[in-house]
Amino acid sequence: MAALRERVRRLLQVQSESGRLPALLIQGETGTGKGLLARAIHRAGPRAAGPFQAINCAALPEHLVESELFGFERGAFTDARQAKPGLFQTASGGTLFLDEVGLLPEAAQAKVLTAIEQRSVRRLGGTRSEHVDVRIIAATNADLMQAVSERRFREDLYHRLAVVSLVLPPLRERGEDIELLARQFLETACRDYGVPAKQLLPEARQRLRSHPWRGNVRELANVMERVALLGEGTAVSARMLGLEGSGTPSRASAAATTPPASLEAAMESGLLAALEENGWNISRVARQLGITRNTVRARIARHGLKPTWIP
């Protein structure tokens, strides 16, 4: 991790001093925090005030990837009732994060390469190219060099994306980082759910270090959120983590994935009150509750809330 930290520090220094923003490829197992690192690099760079747009190349059907990346004109296909810019355009002046880039369809790979090299895109159904100014950060859990050798990924695109390459080690190999991340996730979860702050006891910190963390950072974040919701008192013991055995959650831990009805009802009531007080303005509600807009939207969806004027 020391080598990785030094490389990231040097990258940020070069960005700050020269203003140049090379393409960056972040590699690592699923759940190691590649997206978190990408956002941190964006926020620490000269484009921090610009947009950060992300696309999970594995989550979209193949026929939608190009329209999401490059946009489309009205009438480009059956449901294109109005023109829409793609992520290359909406990210202009900021950063475009291509997550799971190794699963980008072959046809889209060629167009992404062209967009990066020519700094322009043409919308689907369009007749002219439009200038874009984006910094590309890509991430993958796959071996892209092997994919290149098997002709599943374009070699020229690989070299364009991997001007600078960072490898995030799995959480189990990151020593003291486990405790640092756990404290941060626990603090954030307690704040988001409006519960008293909690502290990890020494036995809990030791248990965190010895756990295999097959789900990496994502698993750790989920464990800390569960502890924030269901842990009694403000001291977190090893038992409360629910990490018994070889990494398989205990029955109590598994049952804890659903918050108790009383806490869930209180959260719903408080959120609804804030929404109605602010006229359902997501930004104002987020500021009032001290959470992100995405968290507000997620809670609205989870509780099935809607304004009283909508039947």
C-alpha positions in Angstrom: 0.0 0.0 0.0 2.9 2.4 0.6 3.9 2.1 -3.0 0.3 2.7 -4.2 0.0 5.8 -1.9 3.2 7.2 -3.2 2.1 6.7 -6.8 -1.2 8.4 -6.2 0.5 11.2 -4.4 2.9 11.7 -7.3 0.0 11.6 -9.8 -1.9 14.3 -7.9 1.2 16.4 -7.7 1.8 16.2 -11.4 -1.9 17.1 -12.0 -1.6 20.1 -9.8 1.7 21.4 -11.1 1.2 20.8 -14.8 -2.6 20.8 -15.2 -2.2 17.8 -17.5 -4.6 14.9 -16.9 -3.4 11.6 -18.3 -5.9 8.8 -18.8 -5.9 6.5 -15.8 -6.6 2.8 -15.5 -7.5 1.4 -12.0 -7.3 -2.4 -11.6 -8.3 -4.6 -8.7 -10.7 -7.3 -7.5 -14.4 -6.5 -7.3 -15.3 -4.3 -4.3 -11.8 -3.0 -3.6 -13.0 0.6 -4.0 -11.9 1.5 -7.5 -14.9 3.9 -7.9 -14.1 5.5 -4.6 -10.5 6.1 -5.7 -11.6 7.5 -9.0 -13.9 10.0 -7.3 -11.1 11.0 -4.8 -8.7 11.6 -7.7 -11.3 13.7 -9.5 -12.0 15.8 -6.3 -8.3 16.3 -5.7 -7.5 17.4 -9.3 -7.8 20.6 -11.2 -11.2 19.5 -12.6 -12.8 19.1 -9.1 -15.4 21.8 -9.9 -16.4 20.0 -13.1 -18.8 17.0 -13.4 -18.0 13.4 -12.5 -20.0 11.1 -14.8 -19.8 7.3 -14.4 -21.0 4.4 -16.4 -20.9 0.7 -15.5 -20.1 -0.9 -18.8 -21.3 -4.3 -17.5 -24.7 -3.1 -16.3 -26.2 -1.8 -19.6 -27.5 -3.9 -22.5 -25.1 -3.8 -25.4 -27.5 -1.9 -27.6 -27.8 1.0 -25.0 -24.1 1.5 -24.3 -23.4 3.7 -27.3 -26.5 5.9 -26.8 -25.5 6.4 -23.2 -21.9 7.3 -24.0 -22.4 9.3 -27.2 -26.0 10.5 -27.0 -28.6 10.5 -29.8 -30.6 12.8 -31.9 -34.4 13.0 -32.1 -35.7 10.2 -34.3 -32.4 8.2 -34.2 -34.5 5.2 -33.2 -38.1 4.4 -32.3 -38.2 5.8 -28.8 -35.9 8.8 -29.4 -38.6 11.5 -29.1 -36.0 14.2 -28.2 -32.3 14.6 -28.5 -30.1 13.6 -25.5 -26.4 14.3 -24.9 -24.2 11.3 -24.0 -21.9 11.0 -21.0 -18.9 12.2 -23.0 -20.7 15.5 -23.5 -22.2 15.8 -20.0 -18.8 15.0 -18.5 -17.1 17.7 -20.6 -14.9 19.9 -18.4 -14.7 17.1 -15.8 -14.1 13.3 -15.6 -15.8 10.3 -17.3 -15.4 7.1 -15.2 -15.7 3.9 -17.3 -16.3 1.2 -14.7 -15.8 -2.5 -15.8 -14.3 -1.2 -19.0 -13.1 -4.7 -19.9 -16.8 -5.6 -20.7 -17.2 -2.7 -23.1 -18.7 -4.2 -26.3 -16.3 -4.4 -29.3 -18.2 -1.9 -31.4 -18.3 0.7 -28.6 -14.5 0.1 -28.0 -13.7 1.5 -31.4 -15.9 4.6 -30.9 -14.5 5.3 -27.4 -11.0 5.2 -28.9 -12.0 7.6 -31.6 -13.6 10.0 -29.1 -10.5 10.0 -26.9 -8.1 10.5 -29.8 -10.2 13.1 -31.7 -11.7 14.7 -28.6 -15.1 14.8 -30.3 -18.2 12.6 -30.5 -21.0 12.2 -32.9 -24.5 11.4 -31.5 -26.4 8.4 -32.9 -28.4 9.7 -35.8 -26.3 12.9 -35.9 -24.4 14.4 -38.9 -21.8 16.4 -37.2 -19.1 15.9 -34.5 -19.1 17.9 -31.3 -16.0 18.8 -29.3 -15.6 17.3 -25.8 -13.0 17.9 -23.2 -13.0 15.0 -20.7 -10.5 13.2 -18.5 -10.9 9.5 -18.7 -10.6 7.2 -15.7 -11.3 3.5 -16.3 -11.5 0.6 -13.9 -11.6 -3.2 -14.3 -11.4 -6.4 -12.3 -10.3 -8.3 -15.4 -6.8 -8.9 -16.8 -6.9 -6.6 -19.8 -3.6 -7.7 -21.2 -5.0 -11.3 -21.4 -8.2 -9.9 -23.0 -6.0 -8.1 -25.5 -4.1 -11.3 -26.3 -7.4 -13.1 -26.7 -8.7 -10.3 -29.0 -11.5 -9.5 -26.7 -10.2 -6.0 -26.0 -8.5 -3.6 -28.4 -4.8 -3.2 -27.8 -4.8 0.5 -29.0 -7.6 1.3 -26.6 -5.8 -0.4 -23.7 -2.7 1.7 -24.3 -4.9 4.9 -24.5 -6.5 4.1 -21.2 -3.4 2.8 -19.3 -1.2 5.9 -19.6 -1.1 5.6 -15.9 -2.1 2.3 -14.2 -2.9 1.8 -10.5 -3.5 -1.6 -8.9 -5.7 -1.7 -5.8 -4.8 -4.7 -3.6 -7.6 -6.6 -2.0 -8.7 -5.4 1.4 -7.2 -8.5 3.2 -3.8 -7.3 2.2 -4.2 -3.7 3.3 -3.4 -4.0 7.1 -4.1 -0.8 8.9 -6.3 0.5 6.1 -9.0 -1.9 7.2 -9.4 -0.1 10.5 -9.2 3.3 9.0 -11.9 2.5 6.4 -14.1 0.8 9.1 -14.0 3.9 11.3 -14.9 6.1 8.3 -17.8 3.9 7.1 -19.1 3.6 10.7 -19.0 7.3 11.2 -20.7 8.0 7.9 -23.4 5.4 8.5 -24.2 6.7 12.0 -24.5 10.2 10.6 -26.7 9.2 7.7 -29.1 7.2 9.8 -29.2 9.8 12.6 -28.0 7.4 15.3 -25.4 8.1 18.1 -21.8 7.8 17.1 -20.2 4.4 17.8 -16.6 3.4 18.6 -14.8 0.1 17.7 -13.4 -1.7 20.8 -9.9 -3.2 20.5 -11.4 -6.7 20.1 -13.5 -5.5 17.2 -10.5 -3.9 15.5 -8.6 -7.2 15.8 -11.5 -9.1 14.4 -11.7 -6.8 11.4 -8.0 -7.3 10.6 -8.3 -11.1 10.7 -11.4 -11.4 8.6 -10.8 -12.6 4.9 -13.0 -9.8 3.4 -13.9 -11.7 0.2 -16.2 -8.9 -0.7 -13.4 -6.3 -0.1 -14.3 -2.7 0.7 -18.0 -3.2 -0.3 -18.4 -5.9 2.3 -16.7 -3.8 5.0 -19.1 -0.9 4.2 -22.1 -3.1 4.5 -20.9 -4.5 7.9 -20.4 -1.1 9.3 -23.8 0.1 8.1 -25.4 -2.9 9.8 -23.6 -2.2 13.0 -24.7 1.4 12.9 -28.3 0.4 12.4 -28.5 -2.5 14.9 -25.7 -2.2 17.4 -26.8 -1.4 20.9 -24.9 1.2 22.8 -21.9 3.2 21.5 -19.2 0.5 21.9 -18.8 -2.0 19.1 -17.6 -5.4 20.2 -16.2 -8.2 18.0 -19.5 -10.2 18.5 -21.5 -7.3 17.2 -19.7 -7.4 13.9 -21.2 -10.8 13.1 -18.0 -12.1 11.4 -17.8 -15.5 13.0 -16.1 -18.5 11.4 -14.2 -18.2 8.1 -16.0 -15.1 6.8 -19.6 -16.5 6.7 -21.9 -14.2 8.6 -23.6 -15.6 11.6 -27.4 -16.2 11.6 -27.8 -13.1 13.8 -25.7 -11.1 11.3 -27.7 -12.4 8.3 -31.0 -11.6 10.0 -29.7 -8.1 10.7 -29.8 -7.1 7.0 -33.3 -5.9 7.5 -33.6 -2.9 9.9 -36.1 -3.4 12.8 -39.6 -2.0 12.0 -39.4 0.7 14.7 -36.2 2.2 13.4 -37.3 1.9 9.8 -40.6 3.7 10.6 -38.8 6.5 12.4 -36.4 6.9 9.4 -39.4 7.0 7.0 -41.3 9.5 9.2 -38.3 11.8 9.5 -37.5 11.7 5.8 -41.1 12.4 4.8 -41.3 15.4 7.2 -38.1 16.9 5.7 -39.4 16.3 2.2 -42.7 18.0 2.9 -41.0 20.9 4.7 -38.8 21.5 1.7 -41.4 21.0 -1.0 -39.7 17.8 -2.1 -36.6 19.7 -3.1 -34.0 16.9 -3.0 -31.0 19.3 -2.7 -32.5 21.2 0.3 -33.5 17.9 2.0 -30.0 16.5 1.6 -28.5 19.7 3.1 -30.9 19.7 6.0 -30.3 16.0 6.9 -26.5 16.2 6.2 -26.5 13.4 3.6 -26.0 13.2 -0.2 -28.8 13.6 -2.7 -28.3 10.0 -3.9 -28.9 8.8 -0.3 -32.1 10.9 -0.2 -33.3 9.4 -3.5 -32.4 5.9 -2.4 -34.4 6.3 0.8 -37.4 7.7 -1.1 -37.4 4.6 -3.4 -36.9 2.2 -0.5 -39.9 3.6 1.5 -42.0 4.1 -1.7 -42.6 7.8 -0.8 -44.3 10.3 -3.1 -45.7 13.8 -2.8 -49.2 14.0 -1.5 -50.3 15.8 -4.7 -49.5 12.7 -6.7 -52.3 10.1 -6.5 
